[in-house]
Amino acid sequence: MTRLPLVTKEQVSPNWVSAYQNVAGSDSGLTTTFRALFNNPAIASHLVGLDALVSDAAELETWVRLTVALTVSKELGNQPLWEAFEPQAREAGVRDAVIDAIAAGTAPRRLLPKEGIWIQFAIEVLRNQVRDSTWQAVTHLVGDSGAVILASAVCYYEMMARLNQALALDLS
């Protein structure tokens, strides 16, 4: 059972409505999370901004970001978050082989290097073991700014997954 009520637009004070609308009706995969977080609108509104930065970063293609989101979901065992992001990943063009490998826990083995690097990087960030060779591969592909966004995306999705667990949210 969810530990917090899910806030509706009508319950949000006028000064927070814009931030609420940015995520409550979006396809970010985190709508339920944000509806719960708006029990504290100041925190929620700051996270809305972070969500927008991660989601709209020009340095990361959508399929890369969603590959990272799926990897974080799998690594943290957050099935509701996986279920929220999997359809989006498929729609964004993440290959079935990539999604299946992440789900099976075998990724990045036997995947194309251009796909596996994002998974490997996310796993290393989550395990506090980012190797220099992985970092160099990422910066080669997306530059320093892109590497910052990528690392931030991993940490952002980790935080949201942990909030889902703490708040006992069922996102499906």
Buried (B, 14 or more C-beta within 10 A) or exposed (E): EEEBEBBEEEBBEEEBBEBBEBBBEBEBBBBBBBBBBBBEBEEBBEBBEBBBEBBEBEBBBBBBBBBBBBBBBBBBEBBBBBBBBBEBBBEBEBBEEBBEBBBEEEBBEEBEEEBBBBBBBBBBBBEEEBEEEBBEBBBEBBEEEBBBBBBBBBBBBBBBBEBBBEBEBEBE
